[in-house]
Amino acid sequence: MAHLIVSNRQLDPLWRRFPPFSAPGAVCLDWDDNSTTRSTPHRRDLLGWRRWLRRSDIDTLSCLQPDGSFYVLLAAAALNKIKIILYLTGLLSPSLLRIIRHFHPRVESFGCPSEALSRRLRDLGVPPEKLFSNLPNLTDITPVTPAESCLRELRQIGRAGPVLLAQPLPHDHRALEIVVWSAALLEHVFKDLVLVVTGPCDRRDQARMRRWQRCWDCPNMIHFDRRRDWTQWLSTADVVLAAGEKNSDPLRLLHARAAGACIVTPRASAPAFLRHYPHATLVHPPQPRHLAAAALPLLQYSPTSKY
């Protein structure tokens, strides 16, 4: 019997360090891999997936942050009576909500990293006994190693001022827009300020960030890095800026908490482990000017500040 783990390229790479990826003997499948060398059926081939799951002797299927394209795979697993586990690691998109409504009677359990997500699933009719927390413990977070290459990269682009690290992923454009707006307000005070954005990104996300910089008159403020892990920037950043009405993916903030970083986040969406963290500034209401006002004194007294 084998355990199949399916994820897409929108998944934060940080999740690949923790279960279910650490399960022994697990078979990992990139759902967005369209290469011809992959010996799996077409994503819409229901009968093909039923045969493939049976031939591969799959008894457990774990899907991380599925979208509408997972529908046929989940239907094939349900028809084959395979144990299904859904790991929710981000926002509840409309396609994910449809999957939850259709398949929650067949799903064995749901992994939720935040209480906000658990509450939303209970409102959708998911029994509480099917919910579990898939957020790792603070003691499971490995210490952050300083990355000198990050500082060298910032010097090469001519940015030697304070460094802001954006918590939202690039595809979470509503939350990221608030962070960029806040950084744009601060950029008029700190002329060399840079906002670092990391994570999976496509052309639309990059075009959106360029449009924001033109709109708020802050050219070259955003430094986008697809190569490095988000945690490598923690030792370089002066402040971590978080946003979003419901911070449903607190894994990045957990790493920032373990690294002792200064965090500015809305109070309503702050996870429980930040309530008594001395370096966390909880802001209300969650508007760009309030986030910028909270980050301003932290940047003025940071070691890299010239003001």
ChimeraX commands (.cxc) that place a marker at each C-alpha (Angstrom):
marker #1 position 0.00,0.00,0.00 radius 0.5
marker #1 position 1.22,3.50,-0.87 radius 0.5
marker #1 position 0.48,7.05,0.24 radius 0.5
marker #1 position -0.04,9.56,-2.61 radius 0.5
marker #1 position 0.64,13.25,-1.88 radius 0.5
marker #1 position -0.62,15.75,-4.48 radius 0.5
marker #1 position 0.18,19.47,-4.49 radius 0.5
marker #1 position 0.35,22.28,-7.02 radius 0.5
marker #1 position 2.85,25.06,-7.64 radius 0.5
marker #1 position 0.81,27.61,-5.67 radius 0.5
marker #1 position 1.73,25.79,-2.45 radius 0.5
marker #1 position 4.13,27.65,-0.18 radius 0.5
marker #1 position 7.44,25.69,-0.28 radius 0.5
marker #1 position 7.64,25.91,3.52 radius 0.5
marker #1 position 4.91,23.27,3.80 radius 0.5
marker #1 position 7.14,20.70,2.07 radius 0.5
marker #1 position 9.25,20.44,5.23 radius 0.5
marker #1 position 6.43,19.04,7.33 radius 0.5
marker #1 position 3.85,16.23,7.20 radius 0.5
marker #1 position 2.56,14.67,5.06 radius 0.5
marker #1 position 5.74,15.15,2.96 radius 0.5
marker #1 position 7.87,13.63,5.72 radius 0.5
marker #1 position 5.82,10.40,5.72 radius 0.5
marker #1 position 7.99,7.36,4.89 radius 0.5
marker #1 position 7.35,5.77,1.51 radius 0.5
marker #1 position 5.12,8.58,0.29 radius 0.5
marker #1 position 4.69,9.21,-3.45 radius 0.5
marker #1 position 4.69,12.95,-4.27 radius 0.5
marker #1 position 2.93,14.24,-7.39 radius 0.5
marker #1 position 3.11,17.79,-8.77 radius 0.5
marker #1 position -0.36,18.42,-10.17 radius 0.5
marker #1 position 0.85,21.28,-12.38 radius 0.5
marker #1 position 3.55,19.17,-14.02 radius 0.5
marker #1 position 2.36,18.78,-17.62 radius 0.5
marker #1 position 5.50,17.07,-18.92 radius 0.5
marker #1 position 5.00,14.18,-21.31 radius 0.5
marker #1 position 7.30,11.99,-19.23 radius 0.5
marker #1 position 4.75,11.75,-16.42 radius 0.5
marker #1 position 3.01,8.38,-16.56 radius 0.5
marker #1 position -0.29,9.52,-15.09 radius 0.5
marker #1 position -3.65,9.96,-16.84 radius 0.5
marker #1 position -5.05,13.24,-18.04 radius 0.5
marker #1 position -6.47,15.22,-15.13 radius 0.5
marker #1 position -10.01,14.87,-16.57 radius 0.5
marker #1 position -9.81,11.13,-17.21 radius 0.5
marker #1 position -11.94,9.64,-14.43 radius 0.5
marker #1 position -11.63,6.01,-15.52 radius 0.5
marker #1 position -7.92,6.44,-16.15 radius 0.5
marker #1 position -7.34,7.75,-12.63 radius 0.5
marker #1 position -9.37,4.91,-11.12 radius 0.5
marker #1 position -7.21,2.38,-12.95 radius 0.5
marker #1 position -3.98,4.23,-12.09 radius 0.5
marker #1 position -4.83,4.43,-8.37 radius 0.5
marker #1 position -5.72,0.74,-8.33 radius 0.5
marker #1 position -2.60,-0.25,-10.28 radius 0.5
marker #1 position -0.36,1.87,-8.03 radius 0.5
marker #1 position -1.89,0.28,-4.93 radius 0.5
marker #1 position -2.77,3.68,-3.39 radius 0.5
marker #1 position -4.63,3.42,-0.09 radius 0.5
marker #1 position -4.28,7.05,1.14 radius 0.5
marker #1 position -4.59,10.27,-0.84 radius 0.5
marker #1 position -3.40,13.58,0.66 radius 0.5
marker #1 position -4.18,16.76,-1.28 radius 0.5
marker #1 position -2.64,20.07,-0.24 radius 0.5
marker #1 position -4.69,23.18,-1.00 radius 0.5
marker #1 position -6.64,21.59,-3.90 radius 0.5
marker #1 position -8.44,23.64,-6.52 radius 0.5
marker #1 position -11.09,22.81,-9.10 radius 0.5
marker #1 position -8.69,20.78,-11.23 radius 0.5
marker #1 position -8.45,18.17,-8.43 radius 0.5
marker #1 position -12.12,17.29,-8.79 radius 0.5
marker #1 position -11.70,14.22,-11.04 radius 0.5
marker #1 position -8.84,12.84,-8.93 radius 0.5
marker #1 position -10.90,13.16,-5.75 radius 0.5
marker #1 position -13.90,11.57,-7.45 radius 0.5
marker #1 position -11.76,8.62,-8.57 radius 0.5
marker #1 position -10.36,8.18,-5.05 radius 0.5
marker #1 position -13.85,8.33,-3.54 radius 0.5
marker #1 position -15.16,5.70,-6.00 radius 0.5
marker #1 position -12.18,3.46,-5.20 radius 0.5
marker #1 position -12.89,3.90,-1.47 radius 0.5
marker #1 position -9.44,5.37,-0.82 radius 0.5
marker #1 position -8.77,7.29,2.41 radius 0.5
marker #1 position -8.76,11.02,1.55 radius 0.5
marker #1 position -7.10,13.74,3.65 radius 0.5
marker #1 position -7.31,17.40,2.64 radius 0.5
marker #1 position -4.64,19.78,3.94 radius 0.5
marker #1 position -5.81,23.38,3.72 radius 0.5
marker #1 position -2.86,25.76,3.76 radius 0.5
marker #1 position -4.29,29.00,2.40 radius 0.5
marker #1 position -7.40,30.91,1.47 radius 0.5
marker #1 position -10.69,29.18,0.71 radius 0.5
marker #1 position -11.20,29.87,-2.98 radius 0.5
marker #1 position -14.63,29.31,-4.60 radius 0.5
marker #1 position -13.37,26.14,-6.32 radius 0.5
marker #1 position -12.05,24.79,-3.02 radius 0.5
marker #1 position -15.36,25.54,-1.33 radius 0.5
marker #1 position -17.17,23.51,-4.00 radius 0.5
marker #1 position -14.80,20.59,-3.41 radius 0.5
marker #1 position -15.41,20.73,0.34 radius 0.5
marker #1 position -19.20,20.81,-0.11 radius 0.5
marker #1 position -19.20,17.87,-2.52 radius 0.5
marker #1 position -16.61,15.61,-0.92 radius 0.5
marker #1 position -16.65,16.28,2.84 radius 0.5
marker #1 position -18.77,13.13,3.52 radius 0.5
marker #1 position -16.06,11.05,1.78 radius 0.5
marker #1 position -13.05,12.89,3.28 radius 0.5
marker #1 position -11.47,11.21,6.29 radius 0.5
marker #1 position -10.07,14.41,7.84 radius 0.5
marker #1 position -9.20,18.04,7.16 radius 0.5
marker #1 position -5.95,19.69,8.21 radius 0.5
marker #1 position -6.41,23.36,9.14 radius 0.5
marker #1 position -3.53,25.62,10.24 radius 0.5
marker #1 position -5.77,28.24,11.88 radius 0.5
marker #1 position -8.91,28.52,13.93 radius 0.5
marker #1 position -10.44,30.80,11.28 radius 0.5
marker #1 position -10.32,27.99,8.72 radius 0.5
marker #1 position -11.68,25.44,11.20 radius 0.5
marker #1 position -14.59,27.73,12.02 radius 0.5
marker #1 position -15.37,28.20,8.32 radius 0.5
marker #1 position -15.39,24.43,7.72 radius 0.5
marker #1 position -17.72,23.87,10.66 radius 0.5
marker #1 position -20.07,26.44,9.12 radius 0.5
marker #1 position -20.01,24.39,5.90 radius 0.5
marker #1 position -21.23,21.32,7.76 radius 0.5
marker #1 position -17.93,19.51,8.34 radius 0.5
marker #1 position -18.10,17.56,11.65 radius 0.5
marker #1 position -15.64,18.90,14.26 radius 0.5
marker #1 position -14.15,15.41,14.77 radius 0.5
marker #1 position -12.83,15.49,11.20 radius 0.5
marker #1 position -10.77,18.63,11.82 radius 0.5
marker #1 position -7.19,18.63,13.07 radius 0.5
marker #1 position -4.43,21.23,13.25 radius 0.5
marker #1 position -1.66,20.73,10.70 radius 0.5
marker #1 position 0.39,23.67,11.97 radius 0.5
marker #1 position 3.74,22.46,13.34 radius 0.5
marker #1 position 4.84,23.24,16.87 radius 0.5
marker #1 position 7.14,26.18,17.54 radius 0.5
marker #1 position 9.82,23.74,18.71 radius 0.5
marker #1 position 9.74,22.00,15.30 radius 0.5
marker #1 position 10.91,25.15,13.50 radius 0.5
marker #1 position 14.60,25.03,12.66 radius 0.5
marker #1 position 16.66,28.17,13.44 radius 0.5
marker #1 position 17.11,30.65,10.62 radius 0.5
marker #1 position 20.60,30.76,9.13 radius 0.5
marker #1 position 21.75,34.23,7.99 radius 0.5
marker #1 position 22.00,34.51,4.21 radius 0.5
marker #1 position 24.75,36.95,3.22 radius 0.5
marker #1 position 23.72,36.58,-0.42 radius 0.5
marker #1 position 20.46,38.41,0.40 radius 0.5
marker #1 position 22.35,41.52,1.52 radius 0.5
marker #1 position 24.65,41.37,-1.49 radius 0.5
marker #1 position 21.64,41.17,-3.78 radius 0.5
marker #1 position 20.07,44.26,-2.21 radius 0.5
marker #1 position 23.33,46.20,-2.57 radius 0.5
marker #1 position 23.49,45.29,-6.25 radius 0.5
marker #1 position 20.07,46.86,-6.89 radius 0.5
marker #1 position 21.07,50.00,-4.96 radius 0.5
marker #1 position 18.82,49.50,-1.95 radius 0.5
marker #1 position 20.66,49.96,1.36 radius 0.5
marker #1 position 17.79,51.12,3.55 radius 0.5
marker #1 position 15.32,49.26,5.77 radius 0.5
marker #1 position 14.03,45.91,4.55 radius 0.5
marker #1 position 10.37,44.92,4.79 radius 0.5
marker #1 position 9.42,41.28,4.28 radius 0.5
marker #1 position 5.92,40.64,2.92 radius 0.5
marker #1 position 4.09,37.74,4.53 radius 0.5
marker #1 position 1.34,37.18,1.90 radius 0.5
marker #1 position 2.04,34.95,-1.07 radius 0.5
marker #1 position 2.05,36.71,-4.47 radius 0.5
marker #1 position -1.21,35.10,-5.59 radius 0.5
marker #1 position -3.01,36.40,-2.48 radius 0.5
marker #1 position -3.27,39.76,-4.23 radius 0.5
marker #1 position -5.84,41.31,-1.89 radius 0.5
marker #1 position -3.64,40.88,1.18 radius 0.5
marker #1 position -0.45,41.71,-0.73 radius 0.5
marker #1 position -1.96,44.95,-2.07 radius 0.5
marker #1 position -2.43,46.20,1.51 radius 0.5
marker #1 position 1.20,45.36,2.31 radius 0.5
marker #1 position 2.49,47.09,-0.85 radius 0.5
marker #1 position 0.35,50.15,-0.12 radius 0.5
marker #1 position 1.75,50.31,3.42 radius 0.5
marker #1 position 5.30,50.00,2.11 radius 0.5
marker #1 position 4.64,52.74,-0.45 radius 0.5
marker #1 position 3.66,55.12,2.35 radius 0.5
marker #1 position 6.87,54.28,4.22 radius 0.5
marker #1 position 8.96,54.61,1.06 radius 0.5
marker #1 position 8.29,58.35,1.05 radius 0.5
marker #1 position 10.10,58.53,4.42 radius 0.5
marker #1 position 12.81,55.92,3.81 radius 0.5
marker #1 position 13.93,56.51,0.22 radius 0.5
marker #1 position 16.02,53.32,0.04 radius 0.5
marker #1 position 13.34,51.08,1.55 radius 0.5
marker #1 position 12.79,47.73,-0.14 radius 0.5
marker #1 position 9.86,45.33,0.13 radius 0.5
marker #1 position 10.84,41.70,-0.41 radius 0.5
marker #1 position 8.16,39.41,-1.87 radius 0.5
marker #1 position 8.82,35.68,-2.20 radius 0.5
marker #1 position 6.83,32.63,-3.21 radius 0.5
marker #1 position 5.24,30.99,-6.24 radius 0.5
marker #1 position 4.33,33.61,-8.81 radius 0.5
marker #1 position 3.11,33.78,-12.40 radius 0.5
marker #1 position 3.19,36.58,-14.99 radius 0.5
marker #1 position -0.09,38.08,-13.84 radius 0.5
marker #1 position 1.23,38.44,-10.29 radius 0.5
marker #1 position 4.40,40.12,-11.51 radius 0.5
marker #1 position 2.44,42.49,-13.78 radius 0.5
marker #1 position 0.16,43.35,-10.86 radius 0.5
marker #1 position 3.12,44.28,-8.64 radius 0.5
marker #1 position 4.62,46.48,-11.38 radius 0.5
marker #1 position 1.27,48.23,-11.77 radius 0.5
marker #1 position 1.09,48.92,-8.04 radius 0.5
marker #1 position 4.55,50.49,-8.05 radius 0.5
marker #1 position 3.59,52.81,-10.91 radius 0.5
marker #1 position 0.29,53.69,-9.25 radius 0.5
marker #1 position 1.89,54.68,-5.92 radius 0.5
marker #1 position 5.01,56.29,-7.43 radius 0.5
marker #1 position 7.51,53.93,-5.83 radius 0.5
marker #1 position 9.56,52.44,-8.69 radius 0.5
marker #1 position 11.92,49.56,-7.85 radius 0.5
marker #1 position 10.61,49.33,-4.29 radius 0.5
marker #1 position 9.51,45.69,-4.63 radius 0.5
marker #1 position 12.23,43.06,-4.83 radius 0.5
marker #1 position 10.76,39.77,-5.97 radius 0.5
marker #1 position 12.72,36.59,-5.26 radius 0.5
marker #1 position 11.52,33.24,-6.58 radius 0.5
marker #1 position 14.76,31.36,-5.88 radius 0.5
marker #1 position 15.26,31.73,-2.15 radius 0.5
marker #1 position 13.18,30.41,0.67 radius 0.5
marker #1 position 11.13,32.97,2.61 radius 0.5
marker #1 position 12.99,32.08,5.81 radius 0.5
marker #1 position 16.34,33.09,4.31 radius 0.5
marker #1 position 15.17,36.71,4.27 radius 0.5
marker #1 position 14.13,36.70,7.93 radius 0.5
marker #1 position 17.64,37.45,9.19 radius 0.5
marker #1 position 17.85,40.40,6.77 radius 0.5
marker #1 position 14.41,41.94,7.26 radius 0.5
marker #1 position 13.78,44.68,9.80 radius 0.5
marker #1 position 10.00,44.16,9.89 radius 0.5
marker #1 position 7.65,41.44,8.65 radius 0.5
marker #1 position 4.43,42.95,7.26 radius 0.5
marker #1 position 1.34,40.72,7.28 radius 0.5
marker #1 position -2.17,41.45,6.07 radius 0.5
marker #1 position -5.42,39.78,5.13 radius 0.5
marker #1 position -8.88,39.70,6.67 radius 0.5
marker #1 position -8.35,36.09,7.76 radius 0.5
marker #1 position -4.74,35.05,8.05 radius 0.5
marker #1 position -5.48,31.44,7.18 radius 0.5
marker #1 position -1.85,30.51,6.46 radius 0.5
marker #1 position 0.14,31.36,9.61 radius 0.5
marker #1 position 3.15,29.14,8.82 radius 0.5
marker #1 position 5.29,32.07,7.68 radius 0.5
marker #1 position 4.43,34.02,10.82 radius 0.5
marker #1 position 5.35,30.97,12.91 radius 0.5
marker #1 position 8.81,30.97,11.32 radius 0.5
marker #1 position 9.10,34.72,11.96 radius 0.5
marker #1 position 8.10,34.15,15.59 radius 0.5
marker #1 position 10.77,31.45,15.95 radius 0.5
marker #1 position 13.39,33.77,14.45 radius 0.5
marker #1 position 12.52,36.61,16.85 radius 0.5
marker #1 position 11.57,38.98,14.03 radius 0.5
marker #1 position 9.49,42.15,14.45 radius 0.5
marker #1 position 6.00,41.51,13.07 radius 0.5
marker #1 position 3.24,43.99,12.18 radius 0.5
marker #1 position -0.11,42.31,11.52 radius 0.5
marker #1 position -3.83,43.11,11.87 radius 0.5
marker #1 position -5.21,42.21,15.27 radius 0.5
marker #1 position -8.30,40.45,13.96 radius 0.5
marker #1 position -6.29,37.97,11.88 radius 0.5
marker #1 position -3.35,37.46,14.25 radius 0.5
marker #1 position -2.83,33.79,15.21 radius 0.5
marker #1 position -2.83,32.80,18.86 radius 0.5
marker #1 position 0.95,32.40,19.10 radius 0.5
marker #1 position 1.39,36.14,18.44 radius 0.5
marker #1 position -0.98,37.35,21.19 radius 0.5
marker #1 position 1.78,37.52,23.83 radius 0.5
marker #1 position 4.80,37.77,21.54 radius 0.5
marker #1 position 6.71,40.93,22.62 radius 0.5
marker #1 position 7.94,41.80,19.11 radius 0.5
marker #1 position 4.49,41.64,17.50 radius 0.5
marker #1 position 2.50,44.82,16.86 radius 0.5
marker #1 position -1.21,44.09,16.40 radius 0.5
marker #1 position -2.98,46.79,14.39 radius 0.5
marker #1 position -6.65,47.74,14.21 radius 0.5
marker #1 position -8.25,48.55,11.83 radius 0.5
marker #1 position -6.31,46.61,9.16 radius 0.5
marker #1 position -5.71,49.52,6.80 radius 0.5
marker #1 position -2.46,50.46,5.02 radius 0.5
marker #1 position -1.95,53.73,6.90 radius 0.5
marker #1 position -2.30,51.97,10.25 radius 0.5
marker #1 position 0.16,49.24,9.26 radius 0.5
marker #1 position 2.61,51.90,8.06 radius 0.5
marker #1 position 2.22,53.92,11.27 radius 0.5
marker #1 position 2.95,50.81,13.35 radius 0.5
marker #1 position 6.03,49.91,11.29 radius 0.5
marker #1 position 7.45,53.46,11.25 radius 0.5
marker #1 position 8.99,53.50,14.78 radius 0.5
marker #1 position 10.36,49.99,14.29 radius 0.5
marker #1 position 12.19,51.10,11.15 radius 0.5
marker #1 position 13.43,54.37,12.65 radius 0.5
marker #1 position 15.26,52.50,15.41 radius 0.5
marker #1 position 16.45,49.59,13.27 radius 0.5
marker #1 position 20.22,49.13,12.74 radius 0.5
marker #1 position 19.93,49.87,9.00 radius 0.5
marker #1 position 18.00,53.10,9.43 radius 0.5
marker #1 position 19.65,56.38,8.37 radius 0.5
marker #1 position 16.87,58.63,9.72 radius 0.5
marker link #1:1,2 radius 0.2
marker link #1:2,3 radius 0.2
marker link #1:3,4 radius 0.2
marker link #1:4,5 radius 0.2
marker link #1:5,6 radius 0.2
marker link #1:6,7 radius 0.2
marker link #1:7,8 radius 0.2
marker link #1:8,9 radius 0.2
marker link #1:9,10 radius 0.2
marker link #1:10,11 radius 0.2
marker link #1:11,12 radius 0.2
marker link #1:12,13 radius 0.2
marker link #1:13,14 radius 0.2
marker link #1:14,15 radius 0.2
marker link #1:15,16 radius 0.2
marker link #1:16,17 radius 0.2
marker link #1:17,18 radius 0.2
marker link #1:18,19 radius 0.2
marker link #1:19,20 radius 0.2
marker link #1:20,21 radius 0.2
marker link #1:21,22 radius 0.2
marker link #1:22,23 radius 0.2
marker link #1:23,24 radius 0.2
marker link #1:24,25 radius 0.2
marker link #1:25,26 radius 0.2
marker link #1:26,27 radius 0.2
marker link #1:27,28 radius 0.2
marker link #1:28,29 radius 0.2
marker link #1:29,30 radius 0.2
marker link #1:30,31 radius 0.2
marker link #1:31,32 radius 0.2
marker link #1:32,33 radius 0.2
marker link #1:33,34 radius 0.2
marker link #1:34,35 radius 0.2
marker link #1:35,36 radius 0.2
marker link #1:36,37 radius 0.2
marker link #1:37,38 radius 0.2
marker link #1:38,39 radius 0.2
marker link #1:39,40 radius 0.2
marker link #1:40,41 radius 0.2
marker link #1:41,42 radius 0.2
marker link #1:42,43 radius 0.2
marker link #1:43,44 radius 0.2
marker link #1:44,45 radius 0.2
marker link #1:45,46 radius 0.2
marker link #1:46,47 radius 0.2
marker link #1:47,48 radius 0.2
marker link #1:48,49 radius 0.2
marker link #1:49,50 radius 0.2
marker link #1:50,51 radius 0.2
marker link #1:51,52 radius 0.2
marker link #1:52,53 radius 0.2
marker link #1:53,54 radius 0.2
marker link #1:54,55 radius 0.2
marker link #1:55,56 radius 0.2
marker link #1:56,57 radius 0.2
marker link #1:57,58 radius 0.2
marker link #1:58,59 radius 0.2
marker link #1:59,60 radius 0.2
marker link #1:60,61 radius 0.2
marker link #1:61,62 radius 0.2
marker link #1:62,63 radius 0.2
marker link #1:63,64 radius 0.2
marker link #1:64,65 radius 0.2
marker link #1:65,66 radius 0.2
marker link #1:66,67 radius 0.2
marker link #1:67,68 radius 0.2
marker link #1:68,69 radius 0.2
marker link #1:69,70 radius 0.2
marker link #1:70,71 radius 0.2
marker link #1:71,72 radius 0.2
marker link #1:72,73 radius 0.2
marker link #1:73,74 radius 0.2
marker link #1:74,75 radius 0.2
marker link #1:75,76 radius 0.2
marker link #1:76,77 radius 0.2
marker link #1:77,78 radius 0.2
marker link #1:78,79 radius 0.2
marker link #1:79,80 radius 0.2
marker link #1:80,81 radius 0.2
marker link #1:81,82 radius 0.2
marker link #1:82,83 radius 0.2
marker link #1:83,84 radius 0.2
marker link #1:84,85 radius 0.2
marker link #1:85,86 radius 0.2
marker link #1:86,87 radius 0.2
marker link #1:87,88 radius 0.2
marker link #1:88,89 radius 0.2
marker link #1:89,90 radius 0.2
marker link #1:90,91 radius 0.2
marker link #1:91,92 radius 0.2
marker link #1:92,93 radius 0.2
marker link #1:93,94 radius 0.2
marker link #1:94,95 radius 0.2
marker link #1:95,96 radius 0.2
marker link #1:96,97 radius 0.2
marker link #1:97,98 radius 0.2
marker link #1:98,99 radius 0.2
marker link #1:99,100 radius 0.2
marker link #1:100,101 radius 0.2
marker link #1:101,102 radius 0.2
marker link #1:102,103 radius 0.2
marker link #1:103,104 radius 0.2
marker link #1:104,105 radius 0.2
marker link #1:105,106 radius 0.2
marker link #1:106,107 radius 0.2
marker link #1:107,108 radius 0.2
marker link #1:108,109 radius 0.2
marker link #1:109,110 radius 0.2
marker link #1:110,111 radius 0.2
marker link #1:111,112 radius 0.2
marker link #1:112,113 radius 0.2
marker link #1:113,114 radius 0.2
marker link #1:114,115 radius 0.2
marker link #1:115,116 radius 0.2
marker link #1:116,117 radius 0.2
marker link #1:117,118 radius 0.2
marker link #1:118,119 radius 0.2
marker link #1:119,120 radius 0.2
marker link #1:120,121 radius 0.2
marker link #1:121,122 radius 0.2
marker link #1:122,123 radius 0.2
marker link #1:123,124 radius 0.2
marker link #1:124,125 radius 0.2
marker link #1:125,126 radius 0.2
marker link #1:126,127 radius 0.2
marker link #1:127,128 radius 0.2
marker link #1:128,129 radius 0.2
marker link #1:129,130 radius 0.2
marker link #1:130,131 radius 0.2
marker link #1:131,132 radius 0.2
marker link #1:132,133 radius 0.2
marker link #1:133,134 radius 0.2
marker link #1:134,135 radius 0.2
marker link #1:135,136 radius 0.2
marker link #1:136,137 radius 0.2
marker link #1:137,138 radius 0.2
marker link #1:138,139 radius 0.2
marker link #1:139,140 radius 0.2
marker link #1:140,141 radius 0.2
marker link #1:141,142 radius 0.2
marker link #1:142,143 radius 0.2
marker link #1:143,144 radius 0.2
marker link #1:144,145 radius 0.2
marker link #1:145,146 radius 0.2
marker link #1:146,147 radius 0.2
marker link #1:147,148 radius 0.2
marker link #1:148,149 radius 0.2
marker link #1:149,150 radius 0.2
marker link #1:150,151 radius 0.2
marker link #1:151,152 radius 0.2
marker link #1:152,153 radius 0.2
marker link #1:153,154 radius 0.2
marker link #1:154,155 radius 0.2
marker link #1:155,156 radius 0.2
marker link #1:156,157 radius 0.2
marker link #1:157,158 radius 0.2
marker link #1:158,159 radius 0.2
marker link #1:159,160 radius 0.2
marker link #1:160,161 radius 0.2
marker link #1:161,162 radius 0.2
marker link #1:162,163 radius 0.2
marker link #1:163,164 radius 0.2
marker link #1:164,165 radius 0.2
marker link #1:165,166 radius 0.2
marker link #1:166,167 radius 0.2
marker link #1:167,168 radius 0.2
marker link #1:168,169 radius 0.2
marker link #1:169,170 radius 0.2
marker link #1:170,171 radius 0.2
marker link #1:171,172 radius 0.2
marker link #1:172,173 radius 0.2
marker link #1:173,174 radius 0.2
marker link #1:174,175 radius 0.2
marker link #1:175,176 radius 0.2
marker link #1:176,177 radius 0.2
marker link #1:177,178 radius 0.2
marker link #1:178,179 radius 0.2
marker link #1:179,180 radius 0.2
marker link #1:180,181 radius 0.2
marker link #1:181,182 radius 0.2
marker link #1:182,183 radius 0.2
marker link #1:183,184 radius 0.2
marker link #1:184,185 radius 0.2
marker link #1:185,186 radius 0.2
marker link #1:186,187 radius 0.2
marker link #1:187,188 radius 0.2
marker link #1:188,189 radius 0.2
marker link #1:189,190 radius 0.2
marker link #1:190,191 radius 0.2
marker link #1:191,192 radius 0.2
marker link #1:192,193 radius 0.2
marker link #1:193,194 radius 0.2
marker link #1:194,195 radius 0.2
marker link #1:195,196 radius 0.2
marker link #1:196,197 radius 0.2
marker link #1:197,198 radius 0.2
marker link #1:198,199 radius 0.2
marker link #1:199,200 radius 0.2
marker link #1:200,201 radius 0.2
marker link #1:201,202 radius 0.2
marker link #1:202,203 radius 0.2
marker link #1:203,204 radius 0.2
marker link #1:204,205 radius 0.2
marker link #1:205,206 radius 0.2
marker link #1:206,207 radius 0.2
marker link #1:207,208 radius 0.2
marker link #1:208,209 radius 0.2
marker link #1:209,210 radius 0.2
marker link #1:210,211 radius 0.2
marker link #1:211,212 radius 0.2
marker link #1:212,213 radius 0.2
marker link #1:213,214 radius 0.2
marker link #1:214,215 radius 0.2
marker link #1:215,216 radius 0.2
marker link #1:216,217 radius 0.2
marker link #1:217,218 radius 0.2
marker link #1:218,219 radius 0.2
marker link #1:219,220 radius 0.2
marker link #1:220,221 radius 0.2
marker link #1:221,222 radius 0.2
marker link #1:222,223 radius 0.2
marker link #1:223,224 radius 0.2
marker link #1:224,225 radius 0.2
marker link #1:225,226 radius 0.2
marker link #1:226,227 radius 0.2
marker link #1:227,228 radius 0.2
marker link #1:228,229 radius 0.2
marker link #1:229,230 radius 0.2
marker link #1:230,231 radius 0.2
marker link #1:231,232 radius 0.2
marker link #1:232,233 radius 0.2
marker link #1:233,234 radius 0.2
marker link #1:234,235 radius 0.2
marker link #1:235,236 radius 0.2
marker link #1:236,237 radius 0.2
marker link #1:237,238 radius 0.2
marker link #1:238,239 radius 0.2
marker link #1:239,240 radius 0.2
marker link #1:240,241 radius 0.2
marker link #1:241,242 radius 0.2
marker link #1:242,243 radius 0.2
marker link #1:243,244 radius 0.2
marker link #1:244,245 radius 0.2
marker link #1:245,246 radius 0.2
marker link #1:246,247 radius 0.2
marker link #1:247,248 radius 0.2
marker link #1:248,249 radius 0.2
marker link #1:249,250 radius 0.2
marker link #1:250,251 radius 0.2
marker link #1:251,252 radius 0.2
marker link #1:252,253 radius 0.2
marker link #1:253,254 radius 0.2
marker link #1:254,255 radius 0.2
marker link #1:255,256 radius 0.2
marker link #1:256,257 radius 0.2
marker link #1:257,258 radius 0.2
marker link #1:258,259 radius 0.2
marker link #1:259,260 radius 0.2
marker link #1:260,261 radius 0.2
marker link #1:261,262 radius 0.2
marker link #1:262,263 radius 0.2
marker link #1:263,264 radius 0.2
marker link #1:264,265 radius 0.2
marker link #1:265,266 radius 0.2
marker link #1:266,267 radius 0.2
marker link #1:267,268 radius 0.2
marker link #1:268,269 radius 0.2
marker link #1:269,270 radius 0.2
marker link #1:270,271 radius 0.2
marker link #1:271,272 radius 0.2
marker link #1:272,273 radius 0.2
marker link #1:273,274 radius 0.2
marker link #1:274,275 radius 0.2
marker link #1:275,276 radius 0.2
marker link #1:276,277 radius 0.2
marker link #1:277,278 radius 0.2
marker link #1:278,279 radius 0.2
marker link #1:279,280 radius 0.2
marker link #1:280,281 radius 0.2
marker link #1:281,282 radius 0.2
marker link #1:282,283 radius 0.2
marker link #1:283,284 radius 0.2
marker link #1:284,285 radius 0.2
marker link #1:285,286 radius 0.2
marker link #1:286,287 radius 0.2
marker link #1:287,288 radius 0.2
marker link #1:288,289 radius 0.2
marker link #1:289,290 radius 0.2
marker link #1:290,291 radius 0.2
marker link #1:291,292 radius 0.2
marker link #1:292,293 radius 0.2
marker link #1:293,294 radius 0.2
marker link #1:294,295 radius 0.2
marker link #1:295,296 radius 0.2
marker link #1:296,297 radius 0.2
marker link #1:297,298 radius 0.2
marker link #1:298,299 radius 0.2
marker link #1:299,300 radius 0.2
marker link #1:300,301 radius 0.2
marker link #1:301,302 radius 0.2
marker link #1:302,303 radius 0.2
marker link #1:303,304 radius 0.2
marker link #1:304,305 radius 0.2
marker link #1:305,306 radius 0.2
marker link #1:306,307 radius 0.2
view
